[in-house]
Amino acid sequence: MPITSLQQQSLGDLVAHELRVLIVSGRLRPGTHLVEGVLAEQYDVSRGPVRDALRQLEAEGLVEARRRGVFVTGLTEGDVDELYTLRESLETLALTLAIDRAGPDDWEPAERLVRDMRDAADRAAAGDFALADLEFHSQFHVLSGHRRLLAVWEQYRPTFGVILDVTNAQDVDLRPSAEAHAHLLATVRAGDAEHAATTLREHLLGARNRLRAALRSARAAADQG
């Protein structure tokens, strides 16, 4: 039986999302001092949600607490490699478990999400595409039946959500990416775990390389701004 993925948006989550977008896109540069009081006033919240947001971003490796406060660390090339090697390990395990556990009907949500990606690609709607893309990959974790594996994915899911926004915004045509997801799902539904894992690794390698290029472009634009 699939396990449930819960997404609850508290004030801290919302503040964390806003800051995460600014950090990953390069608009908040490494070394920037994040002051609780200033952020609370900026987002019209108390300091509690700001403190929660900063703790979450620290757990994701996007900020760090020092003696003089909390500072942006951003995403380096090494961070990108760490995130994607972690994701590959988590998702390969999730995919393998899901292939073993899930029945044919359990993959229908993933099929629907591929249709959503194709539709978003046809409309050049990068934001809608990113939402469907992230939920598609989450299906492997949901169908794995492994609660702790899903919990680790949920910790990093917001980071990858923003990464997808940054990456997809750079793509002129999202249709090749939609078809890559359709191909991945076809290999998964065929039941060959080894082939599916190889396809997933190739898929994530392409995503990692696209992210590197997108981050360079986004940061160059931020420098010019």
C-alpha positions, 0 to 999 in steps of 0.5 A: 500500500502506498504511504501518504506524502504530507505537505503542510505550509506553516508561516515558517515554511512560507518564509523558508520558501521565499528565502530559498528562492532568493538563495538558489537563484543567486539574488541573496549572495553567499555571505549575506547576513540574515537578521531575524528582526529585519526578516520578520518586518520584511515578511510581516511575521513574528520572529518565531516563523523566521527562526523556524525558516532559518533552521530549515534552511540550515538543515538544507545547507543553504545557510549557516549559523555563526557566532555573529548570526546566520549567513547565506552559504548558497549552492556551490558546484560541490553542493550541487554534486552532494545534492544530486548524489544523495538524490540518486541514492535515495531515489534509486532505492525508492524506485527499486522498492516501488517496482517490487511493491506497487501494482499496475493501478498504483502507477496511474498518478505518475501517468497523470503527472506525465500528462500534466508535464506534457500539457505544461510543456505545450503551454511553456508553463515552467512553473506548472511543469516543475510542480508536476515534475517534483510530484512525479519523482515523489511518487517513487518514494510514496510507493516505496512503502518506506516511511523513513526514506520518504521522510528524508526525501521530504526534508530535501524536497523543497530545495529540489522544488526551487532547483526545478523552478530555476532549471526549467525557467532556463529551458526554451522547450520543455517537451524533451524533458516531458518525454524523458519522464515518460520514458523513465516511467515506461521502464519502471512499469516494465518491471526491470529494476536494473534498467529502470535504475540506469535510466534514472541515473542518466535522467538525474545526471542530465538534471544535474548538468542543466542545474549547473548551467542554469545556476551560472546563468541566473547568477550572471544575471544577478551580477548584472542586476 
